[in-house]
């Protein structure tokens, strides 16, 4: 998000409050309440890549973070093509994506490698599918 804020939106001093506590424009800012060690439901927004991948509307995910997207920048980032595809219990941003990219999904949580049923987490499965499609549809390498 910092990269998009800096290079797409032109906010040259966009920064992360964890690595720069004195940032004038913290696109990534401290959460009101730490999520370290918590599991919370995520409300998946219909019509998004996340909705296609999850095939459920409210998965529960594990968190290990104290920082997240600063709500003050959500509208500007939306104008740059960032879609919020998952929200926390009080509407907080939990998943973002760039629909124009072959596979760009960012989460505030850490997806589990495997679900209880032994299948890969939907986000990992989606990434693997996107990479596979990219490899299979890439033009042949030239010598």
N, C-alpha and C positions, 0 to 999 in steps of 0.2 A: 504494500500500500504506500510505503514511503517512496518507492521508485516511481509509482504512478503519480503521486502528489508532486514530486520534484520534476519529472520529465514530461508528463502529460499536462498536468494542471499548472506547471510553472511556479510552484511553491518551493523555491530554491532552498529555503531553510527548514523544510519539512523534516521531522526527526522522530526518534523513538525515545520516550522519556526514561526508559530503563538505562540505555547507554548514554543518554545525555539528559540528566535530570533538570538542567537549566534550559532546555529547548524552548524557544519562543513559539514554535508551532509543532506541538507534539501530536502527530497524526496517530501514533500509538501512545496511549496514555495509561496511567494506573487505573485499574478497575475500582469501582466504588467499594466492592467487597472482593477479597481474594477468592479465587476458585481452586486453590491448591488442595488436592486430595478429595475434591467433590465430584460427584456424578450428577448431571442435570439433564433434563429433557431438552431437545432442540426441536423447535417448530419449523419443519421444512416447508418452504414456500412452493406452492404448486407451479408447474410450468418451467421449473428450473432444472438444470442438469442434476443437482443434488436430489431433487424429487424423483427423477428418472432412475438414479442410482440406488437410492434408499428403498423405494417402493413401500415406504411407510411414512406417516406424517410426523411422528414424535419419537424418534430414537432417543435413548439415553446414552450420553457420552461422558468420558472421564476428562477431568481438567487438572492441569498442573501449572496454572498461570496466574500472574498478578497484573498483566497488561492486556489491553485490547484496543480495538479501533475507537478513536475519539469520536463521539457522536457529532461533534461540531463539523467534521469533515465528510460525513456520510452523503450529504446532498451533492457536494462537489465531486466526490468519487463516483457517484451514480451518473453524473454528467459526463464522466470519462469512460463510461461503459461498465463500471463495477456493479454487479448485482448482488444484493444481500439475499442469499438463498436459505439461510437458517437463522433463527432468532432464539434467544433464551427466554426464560419464563416471564421476564418483564420487558421483552422487546429488544433486548441487547443483541448486537451483531455477533453471530457465532460462526457463520459460514458465508464466505464471499466467493464469487466466481466471475470470470470474464467469458461471456458466451462467444466472443469473437476469437477466442484462443482454442486450439485443439484440445487442451486440457489444463485449465487453470482453476483450481479450487484451493482456497485457503481456509483453514479452520482455527478456531481458538482452542479447540480441544486436541487431544492426541488420539487419532483413530487406533483402535486395537488391531494388531496384525490379523487376528482371526476372531470370528464371532463364536459364541457358545456352540453353534452347530458345526463348527469346523470350517466354514466358508470364510474366504477373505473379507475383510471390511469392505463395504460397498465403494468407498472412495478409492481404496487400493485396487479393487477389481476394475473400476472405471479407468484408473490411470493405466493399468496394464492393457486394457482394451484399446485405449487411445494410442498407446505406443505401438501396439500390434498393428492397428489400422495404418498408422503412419509408416511403419516399416513396409507393410504389404503394398501400400499405394505409392511409395517413393519411386521416383524414376530410377532406372538402373544406373549404377555408378559407371562413370567413364574411366577408361584406363589412363 
